Amino acid sequence: MTTLLTLIPGDDFVYTATVDDALGVDYNLTGSTLWLTVKRRVSDADDNAIAKLYWISGGAASGITVGTPTTGSAVIRLTAAQTAAFAQASHVWDLQHKDAAGVVRTVGHGVLMVLPRSTARVTTP
């Protein structure tokens, strides 16, 4: 399913994705790996991606959190410092899932629209 995500540079960004099986039932992520990639262009090399986040069941993670693997729910977070590096433009993104058997599939993808910031301060006047 194609999804439009938006962010404003310098803001924290949070997106919750749910991985479902072929019948639409929440997928148990135990033994799985998730990774999210954001690029300026589809043709950019993965190593040149603007954001490369991942979660490994029972292991390391960077930017993706899975609280309860049986729910299929993953929370993707970019800090304000990370989003500050995003240029105002449309970027492409996808979220990939590799199950315990090694089967890889794209479970989310779309456009990440970086919007202009109108307020520069981060505290009340």
Secondary structure, 3 states (H helix, E strand, C coil): CEEEEEECCCCCEEEEEECECCCCCECCCCCCEEEEEEECCCCCCHHHCCEEEEEECCCCEEEEECCCHHHCEEEEEECHHHHCCCCCCEEEEEEEEECCCCCEEEEEEEEEEECCCCCCCCCCC
